[in-house]
């Protein structure tokens, strides 16, 4: 083609952390001299994965447990090497862990959990009247509500789907008693929620990685080295702080990402 090379297309899922990580990849690529554009908040895991396979995207952030359960159907351990081997025949690679895990967990208001004596997910088995609000993806995922309900024999019938951002105000207002949270959500600390112990270990590890098309290496040789600069660089508390910048302080995901790249990596 004539002129400038086509930009690398970075995608993100429709939640704050994914948008921040998408912005960070886009900015790290640009800082490495690789033109890149961010197609933000496209939808859930399946939308992103299919766009990557089709070639509509080159890179997006995902999590080892999600790749293992939701993308590969639970057939491959959520271990980086095993996932890499399983994804390579599909023309897909993953970076090493960015440095944190973001696992699913169930959470309740602390006063409600204390009053009902709930500390572990198994404590929910004797409370059939609890009102539950789950994010839509969690309702349907193999590693979500179907797995929890079966493993813990949970009896609740009042279970509805809602957008992740709405779960926290609904919990605070007492409209629901239990929701699924992501362990790096800033609201867990902000609302002082009780996070229930997954005492039967249903949830796998969810280490954050970038998922990319292997053909990117030939098309933009500087792209992978630029993304790899983020490997191991984002700890859980740094990610919680970044989520707080956006969800609590109202910063744009791009601004939060830029601030981190400047402070932690010296990238302009
Ligand atoms: N999460 C939390 C992951 C899985 C656990 C929602 C950030 C995801 O698949 O997007």
Boltz pocket constraint, residues with backbone or C-beta under 6 A from the ligand:
constraints:
  - pocket:
      binder: B
      contacts: [[A, 13], [A, 45], [A, 63], [A, 66], [A, 102], [A, 103], [A, 104], [A, 181], [A, 182], [A, 183], [A, 206]]
      max_distance: 6.0
